[in-house]
């Protein structure tokens, strides 16, 4: 996955799913990588990755269109 880059991470899977869905709605192809420990669910994060050429567009969308506050 060297050509994929992380654009978002969260401890909650639903946040990563929301980001993935929003990015897909903008025509991008994100993937979620589950980095949580399989034995202890409170260690690790869910990461959203996109291809290298989609990073800037993805970061702009996440910053401007998604608010978890």
C-alpha positions as CSV (number, residue, x, y, z in Angstrom):
1,X,0.0,0.0,0.0
2,X,2.9,2.4,-0.6
3,X,0.9,4.4,-3.0
4,X,-2.0,4.8,-0.5
5,X,-1.9,7.6,2.1
6,X,-3.8,8.1,5.3
7,X,-6.1,11.1,5.3
8,X,-8.1,10.4,8.5
9,X,-8.0,8.3,11.6
10,X,-10.4,7.8,14.5
11,X,-10.9,5.4,17.4
12,X,-14.6,5.1,16.4
13,X,-15.4,3.0,13.4
14,X,-18.5,5.0,12.5
15,X,-16.4,8.2,12.0
16,X,-14.2,6.4,9.5
17,X,-17.3,5.0,7.8
18,X,-18.8,8.5,7.5
19,X,-15.5,9.9,6.0
20,X,-15.3,7.0,3.6
21,X,-19.0,7.5,2.5
22,X,-18.5,11.3,2.0
23,X,-15.3,10.8,0.0
24,X,-17.1,8.2,-2.2
25,X,-19.9,10.6,-2.8
26,X,-17.3,13.0,-4.2
27,X,-16.1,10.3,-6.7
28,X,-13.0,9.2,-4.7
29,X,-12.0,5.6,-3.8
30,X,-11.1,5.5,-0.1
31,X,-10.5,2.4,1.9
32,X,-10.7,1.8,5.7
33,X,-7.8,0.1,7.4
34,X,-8.6,-1.4,10.8
35,X,-5.6,-0.9,13.0
36,X,-7.3,-2.0,16.2
37,X,-5.8,-4.8,18.2
38,X,-7.9,-7.9,17.8
39,X,-7.6,-8.8,21.5
40,X,-8.1,-5.4,23.0
41,X,-10.6,-3.3,21.1
42,X,-9.6,-0.1,22.8
43,X,-6.1,0.0,21.3
44,X,-5.6,1.2,17.8
45,X,-7.6,3.3,15.3
46,X,-9.5,3.1,12.1
47,X,-7.7,4.8,9.2
48,X,-9.1,6.1,5.9
49,X,-6.6,5.9,3.1
50,X,-6.8,7.2,-0.5
51,X,-4.5,7.0,-3.5
52,X,-1.6,9.5,-3.5
53,X,-3.2,11.6,-6.3
54,X,-6.5,12.0,-4.2
55,X,-4.9,13.2,-1.0
56,X,-5.2,17.0,-1.4
57,X,-8.8,16.7,-2.6
58,X,-9.7,14.3,0.2
59,X,-8.2,16.5,2.9
60,X,-10.1,19.5,1.5
61,X,-13.4,17.6,1.6
62,X,-12.8,16.3,5.1
63,X,-11.9,19.8,6.4
64,X,-14.8,21.6,4.7
65,X,-17.7,19.0,4.5
66,X,-17.4,16.9,7.7
67,X,-17.9,18.1,11.2
68,X,-17.9,15.7,14.2
69,X,-18.0,18.6,16.7
